Amino acid sequence: MREPTLADITPLAFCIQTDDLFDFKNFQSSFGDYLLLRLRDQEFEQFLIDIKRKLNLTQTQQDFLEGYKLVLIRNLDKIMSLVEGRYSSLDKKTVDAVIANIKQIIRKVLVAEDFQKIQELEPTFRRNVLLQVYSLFLKSIK
């Protein structure tokens, strides 16, 4: 087995980061905590506290939904591109399945009315994308 390079792990890294975004409850509860609680950074404190309050209020949460969707879709698009480019010659059938699954997830993200609907996609993403990309990654470094 050869040592993986940074380029080798990029598709997997995007999957891990995207999987983390699907967990909105964790995002919501831990937003800015390193700067606020650990470092007690005065420069960012007021800004982060205001944003955190808005994230936790049902009335203002919707203000963040469309932007959050854009970030998720951008990551999913990037994953499709990386998987297609890196792994098609290795296992075209799995790559095609991953891309089809990502497209299905994107459709659901686009119509999600709230963060709960997005969070419900996490197990599907993990099973049908993250684990498949991990498998492709392991094949590629052998």
DSSP file (Angstrom, degrees, kcal/mol; ACC not computed):
  #  RESIDUE AA STRUCTURE BP1 BP2  ACC     N-H-->O    O-->H-N    N-H-->O    O-->H-N    TCO  KAPPA ALPHA  PHI   PSI    X-CA   Y-CA   Z-CA
    1    1 A M              0   0    0      0, 0.0   141,-0.2     0, 0.0     2,-0.2   0.000 360.0 360.0 360.0 134.1    0.0    0.0    0.0
    2    2 A R        -     0   0    0    139,-1.9   139,-0.0     1,-0.1     0, 0.0  -0.528 360.0 -96.0 -90.4 159.1    1.4    3.4   -0.9
    3    3 A E        -     0   0    0     -2,-0.2     2,-0.1     1,-0.1    -1,-0.1  -0.584  43.8-123.0 -70.9 127.3    1.3    6.5    1.2
    4    4 A P        -     0   0    0      0, 0.0     2,-0.2     0, 0.0    -1,-0.1  -0.452  22.6-140.8 -72.1 146.2   -1.7    8.7    0.3
    5    5 A T     >  -     0   0    0     -2,-0.1     4,-1.6     1,-0.1     5,-0.1  -0.479  29.0-101.1 -95.6 172.3   -1.1   12.3   -0.8
    6    6 A L  H  > S+     0   0    0      1,-0.2     4,-0.8     2,-0.2     3,-0.1   0.897 125.7  53.5 -59.8 -40.7   -3.1   15.3    0.0
    7    7 A A  H >4 S+     0   0    0      1,-0.2     3,-0.5     2,-0.2    -1,-0.2   0.871 104.9  55.8 -62.1 -36.7   -4.7   15.1   -3.4
    8    8 A D  H 34 S+     0   0    0      1,-0.2     4,-0.4     2,-0.1    -1,-0.2   0.878 110.4  43.3 -63.1 -38.5   -5.7   11.5   -2.8
    9    9 A I  H 3X S+     0   0    0     -4,-1.6     4,-3.0     1,-0.2    -1,-0.2   0.552  87.4  93.7 -88.8  -5.8   -7.6   12.3    0.4
   10   10 A T  H <X S+     0   0    0     -4,-0.8     4,-2.4    -3,-0.5     5,-0.2   0.905  84.9  48.5 -55.9 -47.8   -9.4   15.4   -1.0
   11   11 A P  H  > S+     0   0    0      0, 0.0     4,-1.7     0, 0.0    -1,-0.2   0.923 115.8  45.0 -59.4 -41.6  -12.6   13.6   -2.1
   12   12 A L  H  > S+     0   0    0     -4,-0.4     4,-2.5     2,-0.2    -2,-0.2   0.891 110.7  53.9 -67.7 -39.9  -12.8   11.8    1.3
   13   13 A A  H  X S+     0   0    0     -4,-3.0     4,-2.5     1,-0.2     5,-0.2   0.904 107.7  50.3 -62.4 -41.6  -12.1   15.1    3.2
   14   14 A F  H  X S+     0   0    0     -4,-2.4     4,-2.4    -5,-0.2    -1,-0.2   0.894 110.4  51.0 -62.9 -38.8  -14.9   16.8    1.4
   15   15 A C  H  X S+     0   0    0     -4,-1.7     4,-2.7    -5,-0.2    -2,-0.2   0.922 110.5  47.8 -64.3 -43.7  -17.2   14.0    2.3
   16   16 A I  H  X S+     0   0    0     -4,-2.5     4,-1.8     2,-0.2    -2,-0.2   0.922 114.0  46.8 -63.7 -43.9  -16.2   14.1    5.9
   17   17 A Q  H  X S+     0   0    0     -4,-2.5     4,-1.4     1,-0.2    -1,-0.2   0.893 113.8  48.2 -66.0 -39.3  -16.7   17.9    6.0
   18   18 A T  H  X S+     0   0    0     -4,-2.4     4,-1.5     2,-0.2    -2,-0.2   0.890 107.4  55.4 -68.6 -39.9  -20.1   17.7    4.3
   19   19 A D  H  X S+     0   0    0     -4,-2.7     4,-0.6     1,-0.2     3,-0.3   0.900 105.5  53.5 -57.9 -40.4  -21.2   14.9    6.6
   20   20 A D  H >< S+     0   0    0     -4,-1.8     3,-0.9     1,-0.2    -1,-0.2   0.873 104.4  55.3 -62.4 -37.4  -20.5   17.3    9.5
   21   21 A L  H 3< S+     0   0    0     -4,-1.4    -1,-0.2     1,-0.2    -2,-0.2   0.811  96.9  63.6 -67.1 -29.6  -22.7   19.9    7.9
   22   22 A F  H 3< S+     0   0    0     -4,-1.5     2,-1.6    -3,-0.3   100,-0.3   0.757  87.0  77.1 -66.2 -21.6  -25.7   17.6    7.7
   23   23 A D    <X  +     0   0    0     -3,-0.9     4,-2.0    -4,-0.6     3,-0.3  -0.594  59.1 166.1 -87.3  76.6  -25.6   17.5   11.5
   24   24 A F  H  >  +     0   0    0     -2,-1.6     4,-3.6    91,-0.2     5,-0.3   0.853  68.4  61.3 -64.9 -35.7  -27.2   20.9   12.0
   25   25 A K  H  > S+     0   0    0      1,-0.2     4,-2.5    -3,-0.2    -1,-0.2   0.923 108.7  43.5 -58.2 -43.1  -27.9   20.4   15.7
   26   26 A N  H  > S+     0   0    0     -3,-0.3     4,-2.4     2,-0.2    -1,-0.2   0.922 114.6  49.9 -67.2 -43.6  -24.2   20.1   16.3
   27   27 A F  H  X S+     0   0    0     -4,-2.0     4,-0.9    -7,-0.2    -2,-0.2   0.936 114.0  46.4 -57.1 -47.4  -23.5   23.0   14.1
   28   28 A Q  H  < S+     0   0    0     -4,-3.6     3,-0.4     1,-0.2    -2,-0.2   0.915 116.2  42.8 -62.7 -46.9  -26.1   25.1   15.8
   29   29 A S  H  < S+     0   0    0     -4,-2.5    -1,-0.2    -5,-0.3    -2,-0.2   0.809 122.1  37.0 -75.8 -28.9  -25.0   24.2   19.4
   30   30 A S  H >< S+     0   0    0     -4,-2.4     3,-2.1    -5,-0.2     4,-0.4   0.364  78.4 138.7-106.9   6.8  -21.3   24.5   18.9
   31   31 A F  T 3< S-     0   0    0     -4,-0.9    21,-0.1    -3,-0.4    -4,-0.0  -0.307  84.6  -8.9 -56.5 122.9  -21.1   27.5   16.5
   32   32 A G  T 3> S+     0   0    0      1,-0.1     4,-2.8    -2,-0.1    -1,-0.3   0.528  91.3 133.8  71.6   6.8  -18.2   29.7   17.5
   33   33 A D  H <>> +     0   0    0     -3,-2.1     4,-2.3     1,-0.2     5,-1.6   0.827  65.2  58.1 -62.9 -32.1  -17.6   27.9   20.7
   34   34 A Y  I  4>S+     0   0    0     -4,-0.4     5,-2.4     3,-0.2     4,-0.4   0.950 116.1  34.9 -62.6 -46.3  -13.8   27.7   20.2
   35   35 A L  I  45S+     0   0    0     -3,-0.2     6,-2.7     3,-0.2     5,-0.3   0.875 126.5  40.2 -73.6 -37.1  -13.6   31.5   20.0
   36   36 A L  I  <5S+     0   0    0     -4,-2.8    -3,-0.2     4,-0.2    -2,-0.2   0.942 129.7  19.7 -79.4 -49.4  -16.3   32.2   22.5
   37   37 A L  I  <5S+     0   0    0     -4,-2.3    -3,-0.2    -5,-0.3    -2,-0.1   0.853 130.7  35.8 -94.2 -38.4  -15.8   29.7   25.3
   38   38 A R  I   <S+     0   0    0     -5,-1.6    -3,-0.2    -4,-0.4    -4,-0.1   0.944 133.1  20.0 -85.3 -49.7  -12.3   28.5   24.9
   39   39 A L  S   <S-     0   0    0     -5,-2.4     3,-0.2    -6,-0.2    -3,-0.2   0.706  83.5-145.8 -92.2 -20.7  -10.4   31.6   23.8
   40   40 A R        -     0   0    0     -5,-0.3     2,-0.6    -6,-0.3    -4,-0.2   0.937  24.9-165.0  51.0  50.4  -12.9   34.2   25.0
   41   41 A D    >>  -     0   0    0     -6,-2.7     4,-1.4     1,-0.2     3,-0.5  -0.556  15.8-163.6 -74.3 112.0  -11.9   36.3   22.1
   42   42 A Q  H 3> S+     0   0    0     -2,-0.6     4,-0.5     1,-0.2    -1,-0.2   0.800  83.8  65.0 -66.6 -31.0  -13.2   39.9   22.6
   43   43 A E  H 34 S+     0   0    0      1,-0.2    -1,-0.2     2,-0.1     4,-0.2   0.875 118.5  22.1 -60.8 -38.6  -12.7   40.8   18.9
   44   44 A F  H <> S+     0   0    0     -3,-0.5     4,-2.8    -9,-0.1     5,-0.3   0.550  97.0  97.8-106.0 -11.1  -15.4   38.3   17.7
   45   45 A E  H  X S+     0   0    0     -4,-1.4     4,-2.6     1,-0.2     5,-0.2   0.884  85.3  42.2 -52.7 -55.0  -17.4   37.8   20.9
   46   46 A Q  H  X S+     0   0    0     -4,-0.5     4,-2.2     1,-0.2    -1,-0.2   0.916 116.4  48.8 -63.5 -43.2  -20.4   40.1   20.2
   47   47 A F  H  > S+     0   0    0     -4,-0.2     4,-2.3     1,-0.2    -1,-0.2   0.944 114.7  44.9 -59.5 -49.2  -20.7   39.2   16.6
   48   48 A L  H  X S+     0   0    0     -4,-2.8     4,-2.8     1,-0.2    -2,-0.2   0.872 111.1  52.8 -67.1 -37.7  -20.6   35.5   17.3
   49   49 A I  H  X S+     0   0    0     -4,-2.6     4,-2.3    -5,-0.3    -1,-0.2   0.922 110.2  48.8 -63.1 -43.5  -23.1   35.8   20.2
   50   50 A D  H  X S+     0   0    0     -4,-2.2     4,-2.1    -5,-0.2    -2,-0.2   0.930 114.1  45.4 -61.9 -45.8  -25.6   37.6   18.0
   51   51 A I  H  X S+     0   0    0     -4,-2.3     4,-2.4     1,-0.2    -2,-0.2   0.920 111.6  52.5 -63.9 -43.5  -25.3   35.0   15.2
   52   52 A K  H  X S+     0   0    0     -4,-2.8     4,-1.5     1,-0.2    -1,-0.2   0.897 108.1  51.2 -62.0 -40.3  -25.5   32.2   17.7
   53   53 A R  H  X S+     0   0    0     -4,-2.3     4,-1.0     1,-0.2     3,-0.3   0.930 110.5  48.9 -60.7 -45.2  -28.7   33.6   19.1
   54   54 A K  H  < S+     0   0    0     -4,-2.1     3,-0.4     1,-0.2     6,-0.2   0.873 108.8  53.5 -64.1 -36.7  -30.2   33.9   15.7
   55   55 A L  H  < S+     0   0    0     -4,-2.4    -1,-0.2     1,-0.2    -2,-0.2   0.824 111.6  46.2 -64.9 -30.7  -29.3   30.3   14.9
   56   56 A N  H  < S+     0   0    0     -4,-1.5     2,-0.6    -3,-0.3    -1,-0.2   0.565  94.2  87.2 -92.8  -9.3  -31.1   29.2   18.0
   57   57 A L    >X  -     0   0    0     -4,-1.0     4,-1.7    -3,-0.4     3,-0.8  -0.815  69.5-146.1 -93.6 125.5  -34.3   31.2   17.5
   58   58 A T  H 3> S+     0   0    0     -2,-0.6     4,-0.6     1,-0.2    -1,-0.1   0.863  97.9  57.5 -55.2 -38.5  -36.9   29.4   15.4
   59   59 A Q  H 34 S+     0   0    0      1,-0.2    -1,-0.2     2,-0.1     4,-0.1   0.822 116.7  32.1 -65.0 -32.3  -38.0   32.8   14.0
   60   60 A T  H X4 S+     0   0    0     -3,-0.8     3,-1.2    -6,-0.2     4,-0.4   0.530  94.6  87.0-105.9  -7.6  -34.6   33.7   12.6
   61   61 A Q  H >X S+     0   0    0     -4,-1.7     3,-2.1     1,-0.3     4,-0.7   0.885  81.1  64.3 -57.7 -39.4  -33.2   30.3   11.7
   62   62 A Q  H >X S+     0   0    0     -4,-0.6     4,-0.6     1,-0.3     3,-0.6   0.767  87.1  71.7 -58.1 -26.7  -34.8   30.5    8.3
   63   63 A D  H <4 S+     0   0    0     -3,-1.2     4,-0.3     1,-0.2    -1,-0.3   0.774 104.1  41.0 -59.6 -25.1  -32.6   33.5    7.5
   64   64 A F  H <> S+     0   0    0     -3,-2.1     4,-2.3    -4,-0.4    -1,-0.2   0.599  92.4  87.3 -97.6 -14.6  -29.7   31.0    7.3
   65   65 A L  H <X S+     0   0    0     -4,-0.7     4,-2.5    -3,-0.6     5,-0.2   0.905  87.7  46.6 -59.4 -50.0  -31.4   28.1    5.5
   66   66 A E  H  X S+     0   0    0     -4,-0.6     4,-2.1     1,-0.2    -1,-0.2   0.903 114.6  47.5 -63.8 -41.1  -30.8   29.2    1.9
   67   67 A G  H  > S+     0   0    0     -4,-0.3     4,-2.0     2,-0.2    -1,-0.2   0.892 111.2  51.5 -64.4 -39.5  -27.1   30.0    2.5
   68   68 A Y  H  X S+     0   0    0     -4,-2.3     4,-2.3     1,-0.2    -2,-0.2   0.907 108.6  51.5 -63.2 -42.6  -26.7   26.7    4.3
   69   69 A K  H  X S+     0   0    0     -4,-2.5     4,-3.0     1,-0.2     5,-0.2   0.912 107.5  53.5 -59.8 -43.0  -28.3   24.9    1.3
   70   70 A L  H  X S+     0   0    0     -4,-2.1     4,-2.4     1,-0.2    -1,-0.2   0.905 108.8  48.4 -60.3 -42.2  -25.8   26.6   -1.1
   71   71 A V  H  X S+     0   0    0     -4,-2.0     4,-2.3     2,-0.2    -1,-0.2   0.928 113.2  47.6 -64.5 -44.7  -22.8   25.5    0.9
   72   72 A L  H  X S+     0   0    0     -4,-2.3     4,-2.8     1,-0.2    -2,-0.2   0.938 113.2  47.4 -61.2 -46.9  -24.1   21.9    1.0
   73   73 A I  H  X S+     0   0    0     -4,-3.0     4,-2.7     1,-0.2    -1,-0.2   0.887 110.2  52.9 -64.7 -38.7  -24.9   21.8   -2.7
   74   74 A R  H  X S+     0   0    0     -4,-2.4     4,-2.2    -5,-0.2    -1,-0.2   0.931 111.9  45.8 -61.2 -44.6  -21.5   23.3   -3.5
   75   75 A N  H  X S+     0   0    0     -4,-2.3     4,-2.5     2,-0.2    -2,-0.2   0.918 112.7  49.8 -64.0 -43.4  -19.8   20.6   -1.5
   76   76 A L  H  X S+     0   0    0     -4,-2.8     4,-2.3     1,-0.2    -2,-0.2   0.902 110.9  49.9 -63.4 -40.7  -21.9   17.9   -3.0
   77   77 A D  H  X S+     0   0    0     -4,-2.7     4,-2.2     2,-0.2    -1,-0.2   0.914 111.0  49.6 -61.7 -43.7  -21.1   19.2   -6.5
   78   78 A K  H  X S+     0   0    0     -4,-2.2     4,-2.7     1,-0.2    -2,-0.2   0.891 108.9  52.5 -63.2 -40.7  -17.4   19.2   -5.7
   79   79 A I  H  X S+     0   0    0     -4,-2.5     4,-3.0     2,-0.2     5,-0.3   0.929 108.3  50.9 -62.3 -44.7  -17.6   15.6   -4.4
   80   80 A M  H  X S+     0   0    0     -4,-2.3     4,-2.6     1,-0.2     5,-0.2   0.938 112.1  47.2 -57.6 -46.5  -19.2   14.5   -7.6
   81   81 A S  H  X S+     0   0    0     -4,-2.2     4,-2.5     1,-0.2    -2,-0.2   0.928 115.1  44.9 -61.6 -46.7  -16.5   16.2   -9.6
   82   82 A L  H  X S+     0   0    0     -4,-2.7     4,-2.6     2,-0.2     5,-0.3   0.911 114.5  47.9 -65.4 -43.2  -13.7   14.7   -7.5
   83   83 A V  H  X S+     0   0    0     -4,-3.0     4,-2.5    -5,-0.2     5,-0.4   0.932 113.9  47.1 -64.6 -45.7  -15.2   11.2   -7.4
   84   84 A E  H  X S+     0   0    0     -4,-2.6     4,-1.1    -5,-0.3    -2,-0.2   0.938 117.2  43.2 -59.8 -47.7  -15.8   11.2  -11.2
   85   85 A G  H  < S+     0   0    0     -4,-2.5    -2,-0.2    -5,-0.2    -1,-0.2   0.848 123.2  34.0 -69.2 -35.7  -12.3   12.5  -11.9
   86   86 A R  H  < S+     0   0    0     -4,-2.6    -2,-0.2    -5,-0.2    -3,-0.2   0.814 127.6  26.7 -92.1 -31.9  -10.4   10.3   -9.5
   87   87 A Y  H >X S+     0   0    0     -4,-2.5     4,-2.4    -5,-0.3     3,-0.8   0.488  85.3  96.2-118.6  -2.9  -12.2    7.0   -9.4
   88   88 A S  T 3< S+     0   0    0     -4,-1.1     4,-0.4    -5,-0.4    -1,-0.1   0.892  91.3  47.0 -58.7 -41.1  -14.0    6.4  -12.7
   89   89 A S  T 34 S+     0   0    0     -5,-0.2    -1,-0.3     1,-0.2     3,-0.1   0.718 113.8  50.9 -73.2 -18.2  -11.3    4.3  -14.1
   90   90 A L  T <4 S-     0   0    0     -3,-0.8    -2,-0.2     1,-0.2    -1,-0.2   0.892 135.6  -8.5 -84.0 -44.8  -11.1    2.3  -10.9
   91   91 A D     X  +     0   0    0     -4,-2.4     4,-2.2     1,-0.1     5,-0.2  -0.557  61.0 178.0-159.5  82.6  -14.8    1.4  -10.4
   92   92 A K  H  > S+     0   0    0     -4,-0.4     4,-2.7     1,-0.2     5,-0.2   0.847  81.8  56.9 -60.4 -37.9  -17.2    3.1  -12.8
   93   93 A K  H  > S+     0   0    0      2,-0.2     4,-1.9     1,-0.2    -1,-0.2   0.930 110.4  42.8 -62.2 -46.9  -20.2    1.3  -11.4
   94   94 A T  H  > S+     0   0    0      2,-0.2     4,-2.6     1,-0.2    -1,-0.2   0.906 113.5  52.7 -66.3 -41.8  -19.7    2.6   -7.9
   95   95 A V  H  X S+     0   0    0     -4,-2.2     4,-2.6     1,-0.2    -2,-0.2   0.929 109.1  49.4 -59.4 -46.3  -18.8    6.1   -9.1
   96   96 A D  H  X S+     0   0    0     -4,-2.7     4,-2.3     1,-0.2    -1,-0.2   0.886 111.6  49.3 -61.3 -38.7  -22.1    6.2  -11.1
   97   97 A A  H  X S+     0   0    0     -4,-1.9     4,-2.4     2,-0.2    -2,-0.2   0.908 110.5  50.0 -66.8 -42.2  -24.0    5.1   -8.1
   98   98 A V  H  X S+     0   0    0     -4,-2.6     4,-2.6     2,-0.2    -2,-0.2   0.933 111.9  47.9 -61.5 -46.3  -22.4    7.7   -5.9
   99   99 A I  H  X S+     0   0    0     -4,-2.6     4,-2.4     1,-0.2    -2,-0.2   0.909 111.4  49.9 -63.4 -42.3  -23.1   10.4   -8.4
  100  100 A A  H  X S+     0   0    0     -4,-2.3     4,-1.8     1,-0.2    -1,-0.2   0.903 112.0  49.0 -62.3 -40.6  -26.8    9.3   -8.7
  101  101 A N  H  X S+     0   0    0     -4,-2.4     4,-2.2     2,-0.2    -2,-0.2   0.892 109.9  50.9 -66.2 -40.0  -27.1    9.3   -4.9
  102  102 A I  H  X S+     0   0    0     -4,-2.6     4,-2.8     2,-0.2    -2,-0.2   0.921 108.6  51.7 -63.8 -43.0  -25.6   12.8   -4.6
  103  103 A K  H  X S+     0   0    0     -4,-2.4     4,-2.2     1,-0.2    -1,-0.2   0.895 109.1  50.8 -61.1 -39.1  -28.0   14.1   -7.2
  104  104 A Q  H  X S+     0   0    0     -4,-1.8     4,-1.7     2,-0.2    -1,-0.2   0.910 111.0  48.4 -64.2 -41.6  -30.9   12.6   -5.2
  105  105 A I  H  X S+     0   0    0     -4,-2.2     4,-2.5     2,-0.2    -2,-0.2   0.912 108.7  53.8 -64.5 -42.7  -29.6   14.3   -2.0
  106  106 A I  H  X S+     0   0    0     -4,-2.8     4,-2.7     1,-0.2    -2,-0.2   0.917 105.8  53.6 -58.9 -43.2  -29.2   17.6   -3.9
  107  107 A R  H  X S+     0   0    0     -4,-2.2     4,-1.2     1,-0.2    -1,-0.2   0.910 111.3  45.7 -57.1 -41.7  -32.9   17.4   -5.0
  108  108 A K  H  X S+     0   0    0     -4,-1.7     4,-0.7     1,-0.2    -1,-0.2   0.861 111.0  51.8 -72.2 -35.8  -33.9   16.9   -1.4
  109  109 A V  H >< S+     0   0    0     -4,-2.5     3,-0.9     1,-0.2    -2,-0.2   0.920 105.7  56.6 -64.0 -43.2  -31.7   19.7   -0.1
  110  110 A L  H 3< S+     0   0    0     -4,-2.7    -1,-0.2     1,-0.2    -2,-0.2   0.843 114.4  37.2 -58.6 -35.5  -33.2   22.1   -2.7
  111  111 A V  H 3< S+     0   0    0     -4,-1.2    -1,-0.2    -5,-0.2    -2,-0.2   0.435  84.1 126.5 -99.4   0.5  -36.8   21.5   -1.4
  112  112 A A    <<  -     0   0    0     -3,-0.9   -43,-0.1    -4,-0.7     3,-0.1  -0.399  42.9-163.6 -62.2 128.2  -36.0   21.3    2.3
  113  113 A E        +     0   0    0     -2,-0.1     2,-0.3     1,-0.1    -1,-0.2   0.625  69.1   8.0 -87.7 -15.0  -38.2   23.7    4.2
  114  114 A D  S  > S-     0   0    0    -49,-0.1     4,-1.1     1,-0.1     3,-0.3  -0.941  82.0 -94.3-156.3 174.5  -36.1   23.6    7.4
  115  115 A F  H  > S+     0   0    0     -2,-0.3     4,-2.8     1,-0.2   -91,-0.2   0.783 115.7  65.2 -69.3 -27.6  -32.9   22.3    8.9
  116  116 A Q  H  > S+     0   0    0      1,-0.2     4,-1.9     2,-0.2    -1,-0.2   0.912 100.4  51.3 -60.7 -42.3  -34.6   19.2   10.3
  117  117 A K  H  4 S+     0   0    0     -3,-0.3     4,-0.4     1,-0.2    -1,-0.2   0.869 111.7  47.5 -63.5 -36.7  -35.3   18.0    6.7
  118  118 A I  H >< S+     0   0    0     -4,-1.1     3,-1.6     1,-0.2     4,-0.3   0.923 109.4  52.5 -69.4 -43.7  -31.6   18.6    5.9
  119  119 A Q  H >< S+     0   0    0     -4,-2.8     3,-1.7     1,-0.3    -2,-0.2   0.839  99.3  64.3 -62.4 -32.3  -30.5   16.8    9.0
  120  120 A E  T 3< S+     0   0    0     -4,-1.9     4,-0.4     1,-0.3    -1,-0.3   0.683  93.8  63.5 -64.4 -16.8  -32.6   13.8    8.1
  121  121 A L  T <> S+     0   0    0     -3,-1.6     4,-2.7    -4,-0.4    -1,-0.3   0.585  77.5  90.1 -82.5 -11.2  -30.4   13.3    5.0
  122  122 A E  H <> S+     0   0    0     -3,-1.7     4,-2.9    -4,-0.3     5,-0.2   0.912  85.4  47.1 -57.1 -49.2  -27.3   12.6    7.1
  123  123 A P  H  > S+     0   0    0      0, 0.0     4,-2.6     0, 0.0     5,-0.2   0.898 113.7  49.4 -62.0 -37.3  -27.7    8.8    7.3
  124  124 A T  H  > S+     0   0    0     -4,-0.4     4,-2.9     2,-0.2     5,-0.3   0.929 112.9  46.8 -65.2 -45.0  -28.4    8.6    3.6
  125  125 A F  H  X>S+     0   0    0     -4,-2.7     5,-2.1     1,-0.2     4,-2.0   0.934 113.9  48.2 -60.6 -46.2  -25.3   10.7    2.8
  126  126 A R  I  <>S+     0   0    0     -4,-2.9     5,-2.5    -5,-0.2     6,-0.2   0.932 119.2  37.9 -61.7 -47.1  -23.2    8.7    5.1
  127  127 A R  I  <5S+     0   0    0     -4,-2.6     5,-0.2    -5,-0.2    -2,-0.2   0.927 126.5  33.1 -71.1 -47.0  -24.3    5.3    3.8
  128  128 A N  I  <5S+     0   0    0     -4,-2.9   -27,-0.2    -5,-0.2    -3,-0.2   0.586 135.2  14.2 -94.3 -11.3  -24.6    6.1    0.0
  129  129 A V  I  X5S+     0   0    0     -4,-2.0     4,-3.1    -5,-0.3     5,-0.3   0.641 122.3  45.3-124.8 -64.6  -21.8    8.6   -0.4
  130  130 A L  I  ><S+     0   0    0     -5,-2.1     4,-2.5     1,-0.2     5,-0.2   0.920 118.2  42.3 -55.7 -51.2  -19.3    8.8    2.4
  131  131 A L  H  ><S+     0   0    0     -5,-2.5     4,-2.0    -6,-0.3    -1,-0.2   0.860 115.4  50.8 -67.2 -33.9  -18.8    5.1    2.9
  132  132 A Q  H  > S+     0   0    0     -6,-0.2     4,-2.3     2,-0.2    -2,-0.2   0.907 111.6  47.2 -68.5 -41.9  -18.7    4.5   -0.9
  133  133 A V  H  X S+     0   0    0     -4,-3.1     4,-2.9     2,-0.2    -2,-0.2   0.889 110.3  53.5 -66.8 -38.1  -16.1    7.2   -1.4
  134  134 A Y  H  X S+     0   0    0     -4,-2.5     4,-2.5    -5,-0.3    -2,-0.2   0.919 109.0  49.2 -60.5 -43.0  -14.1    5.8    1.5
  135  135 A S  H  X S+     0   0    0     -4,-2.0     4,-2.2     2,-0.2    -2,-0.2   0.916 112.0  47.9 -62.1 -43.9  -14.2    2.4   -0.2
  136  136 A L  H  X S+     0   0    0     -4,-2.3     4,-2.3     2,-0.2    -2,-0.2   0.903 110.0  53.3 -63.2 -41.1  -13.0    3.9   -3.5
  137  137 A F  H  X S+     0   0    0     -4,-2.9     4,-1.2     2,-0.2    -2,-0.2   0.934 108.4  49.1 -58.8 -47.3  -10.3    5.8   -1.6
  138  138 A L  H  < S+     0   0    0     -4,-2.5     4,-0.5     1,-0.2     3,-0.4   0.904 111.3  49.8 -61.8 -40.9   -9.0    2.6   -0.1
  139  139 A K  H >< S+     0   0    0     -4,-2.2     3,-1.0     1,-0.2    -1,-0.2   0.894 107.8  55.6 -61.1 -39.4   -9.0    0.8   -3.5
  140  140 A S  H 3< S+     0   0    0     -4,-2.3    -1,-0.2     1,-0.2    -2,-0.2   0.749 106.4  48.2 -70.7 -23.7   -7.1    3.7   -5.0
  141  141 A I  T 3<        0   0    0     -4,-1.2  -139,-1.9    -3,-0.4    -1,-0.2   0.455 360.0 360.0 -97.6   0.6   -4.2    3.6   -2.5
  142  142 A K    <         0   0    0     -3,-1.0    -1,-0.2    -4,-0.5    -2,-0.1   0.480 360.0 360.0 -80.3 360.0   -3.6   -0.1   -2.8
